[in-house]
Amino acid sequence: ERTALLAPSVTRIVARLADDGMIRRDTVVGDARRSTLALTTRGRRLVTRIAPQSEATYAEIEAAFGADRLAALLDELDDLTVVLDAVDDAREAS
């Protein structure tokens, strides 16, 4: 739910990251349908390498859009996510 991606897409992405050695996937004891995910050393190295680029891109967006406007937009998107989750929950309950 938090990724805003369909479950089959998340499954493929997780499988690819695991196959590439970026994450470790372990089955939750007592619930074979669930897994825990953790970055591997290789995954942590990648995050460390790309973090500066990601931060620079974010800074460019913030500079162009405005820090206050971006913060407000992110707050609104968080609120929208809460509303959409409630709508989904209501649909599932009916």
N, C-alpha and C positions, 0 to 999 in steps of 0.2 A: 504494500500500500504506500509506503513512504517513498518508493522510487518513482511512482506514477507510471510504472511500466506494467504490461501484462505479465502474468506469471510465466507463460512459456518463454517470453523474452528474458526474464530474470534467470530462469533455469539455464538457458543457452549461454548467457553472459557469465554466470557463475561457473558453468562447466568449462568454458573457454579459459577463464582466469585460473582455474585449478589445473587444467591441462598445460597451461603456459608456466605453471609454477609460481604464480603471483599470490595465490591464496591457498590456505589449507582448509578443507571442508571435513568436519567431523559430525557424525550422526549423534543426535541428542539421545542420551541413555533413557530408555523408556518411551521414546516416541520416534520411531524410524522415519516418520514423515518430515521431521525437522532436522536442521543442520545448524551447527555453529560455523562461522567463517572467521578466519584470522589471516592477516597478511603474513606472508613468508618473508624471509630475509630479502629475497629477490624483489618482492612486492614493495617492501619498505624502501629499498634502494630506488625503485622507480618513482615512488611518491616523493622522495627527497630530491630526485633529479628534476621532476616536472613542477614541483611546488613553486619555484621562483617564476616560471612562465605563467602559471595559473594566477599567482598573486599579481603579476604585472598586468595581465589581461583584466583582472578585476579592478585594479587601480585605474586603468584606462576607461573602463565603463563608468566607474564612480566619478571620475573627473569630467567625463562628457555629459553624464546624466545628472550629476549632483548628488552629494553624499546624503543629504536629507531626503531627496526624492527617492533615491534607491532604497534607503532604510524604510521609508513609508511603503514603497512598492513591495518589499519583502514582507513587511508586516501584513499587508493586505493579502498577499499570496498565502501566508500562513493561515489567515482567517478563512480564506476561500477553501483551503485544504480541510479545515475543520468542518465547514459546511458540507462539502462534498462527501466527506466520510460519514456524516450524519445522514445524508441522502442515501448513500449506499447501504448503511445499516438499516434504515427504514425499509428500503426495497427488499433486503434479505429477510427482514422480519415478517413481511407480508406475503 
